[in-house]
């Protein structure tokens, strides 16, 4: 969940690292720190708070002309957010300094052993234990830093992406990963280290993504040498050309990344189906599906595993797959799936969904499913990510970088990919006619323009947000395809405004939540003309009779709900299976504006990080 950055080369390291930390701040923002080597010693500055707080502090504490350095932005795991627990961390001798993303699960037993050997600890972190373990191995074995890191990491249990520097070896940085992402940018006589490629995209397009249980020694004069941590065998790394560009990771004139990403959804959805769908020719073609068609068609069921917003997209896909392709679907929280003893066979297809492609629980669930013989198909947004490499096949969403912690375009592009897959399988199985198939594709092709139209409600949604911004609770109701949208709408509000909200199937309102309804309770009801419309209208009447405040999400031209609701937000008409791509838009805008009015940090909500790479 933390962000790490490093540089070794001919440029000044400080501005590169600082800019990189700002770009990675979505990964963690309760503290930040930087360590630079000035030619004689390691100079370190760190602080509780944002990267901006570090920037203000650094100039007063350390010289910034060094050409080697490492930096860190933290999301606290072990130890509260404060200056002492902030990274980087020194070893006891002061010779080694480390930054770390992940959790060392056996740090307490290691710490007790190191204390017996005379080591003293200043912080509450597992990271300080790790750097002193490396130092202890290096000193006792009288070996180089790279070998010491390898031996030490074979003694730890947990997840990590680390960068370690020894002031007595001023021309190298040692990095390693297990369960947490790490990229190495390859420039001309210079090297970059980061949790993802965004910190170095303007300097190089070439990167190595370390695999799990790999480490690398990066030397100014000798380049990058990658080895396996377990057996010390050399690895011939794959140098990947990055597709990311600088413009994609800037705000582009918007006040916040979240708002930018909400308004990018028309193009993100279009980019996701472009080249895969040809409605006029009646073709959907996705290599990951075509190459494994028999596996999908012969599957007893599909199991979808995901977390958070991706789980909600998975719930939408359950309706799509079962409705169109008539394939049984189960949707599982990856965090629960991995810790029970699920019944999985080689007749199961597992679809793993993750925006970042680095979600720790989803990765662990993938490994469990593969160990039981299931075929695993990944849906993620980040090329070269761990899930993309770990799965048997997959499809990218092509949403572009999503920096805001609260996912928006990830949700709609995931649904788009899953819809394409379901349609292709339905056609192959013969569970949908050629005319229905073509009609679905034509409607999907129209969705980007319809999302644009839905975004025109922004100003009106803002007025509704102003009315309800001080509410203590919200209820979100939906049926069928739009029940997961209700869950997602409630999650968005909770994430960025800190208002308690719950999503429910509309029919379940009478089984408990109706007791909460009074004149102070805003209820958001998704009531499009497609799918159980009359049933939802009945629910609205029940709410109205109990004086609840009704915000209806309706199809353009709706008069029946308008007559009952306090407010209605219209979305364009489409077929039922595609309505989630439209109904989610006003819910995203509502959460954004409420949070903004409450002066919350929209892009970096408290206690949350973008990529959950630790348990």
Secondary structure, DSSP 8 states (H G I E B T S, - for coil): --EEEEEESSS-HHHHHHHHHHHTGGG--SEEEEEEE-SSSEEEEEEES-HHHHHHHHHHHS----SEEEEEEE--SSS-SSTTTSS-EE-TTSSEEEEEEEEETTHHHHHHHHHHTT----SS-HHHHHHHHHHHHHHHHT--HHHHHHHHHTT--EEEEEEEEETTSTTEEEEEEEBS--EEEE-SS-EEEESSGGGGTTT-SEEEE--TTEEEEEETTTEEEEEETTT--EE---EEE----GGGGS-TT-SSHHHHHHHTHHHHHHHHHTTTEEGGGTEE--HHHHTTHHHHHT-SEEEEEE-HHHHHHHHHHHHHIIIII---EEEEEHHHHTTS-----TTEEEEEEESSS--HHHHHHHHHHHHTT-EEEEEESSTT-HHHHHSSEEEE-------SSS-SHHHHHHHHHHHHHHHHHHHHHT-S-HHHHHHHHHHHHHHHHHHHHHHTTHHHHHHHHHHHTT-SEEEEEE-GGGHHHHHHHHHHHHHHH--EEEEEEGGGGGGTGGGG-STT-EEEEEE-SSSSHHHHHHHHHHHHTTT-EEEEEEETT--HHHHH-SEEEEE----GGGTHHHHHHHHHHHHHHHHHHTT--SSS-TT--SS----
